[in-house]
Amino acid sequence: MKDIVIRFVIGGVVVSAFAVLGELFKPKSFAGIFGAAPSVALATLSLTVAKDGRGYAAIEARSMILGAVAFFVYAWLVSRYLLAGKWSALRVTVSALPMWCLCAFGLWWMLLK
């Protein structure tokens, strides 16, 4: 129960801080991105450091970074196909998911295994 309360407090504070950052940038749709992902990651890392130590948290942080790189590749690929205008958004996003998996697990296998 203590972990849930700590996660709630840390998440709330960090979400609020990143929401303010999101309001400063345009387009306003970035507010959700700035509000959600970093706050969850920071809350999780804070709890991991407290519970399992810095070494384990470092491994988790590297995994998060590799996941972000894989997501960037996915987003780049999706945007390229959507800008071409030949396929629907659903078809492009679903068909690009294997690339995200390949990139994420490939990076994990190369760098962390």
Sequence and secondary structure as in RCSB ss.txt:
>XXXX:A:sequence
MKDIVIRFVIGGVVVSAFAVLGELFKPKSFAGIFGAAPSVALATLSLTVAKDGRGYAAIEARSMILGAVAFFVYA
WLVSRYLLAGKWSALRVTVSALPMWCLCAFGLWWMLLK
>XXXX:A:secstr
 HHHHHHHHHHHHHHHHHHHHHHHSSSTTHHHHHHHHHHHHHHHHHHHHHHH HHHHHHHHHHHHHHHHHHHHHH
HHHHHHHHHTSS HHHHHHHHHHHHHHHHHHHHHHHT 
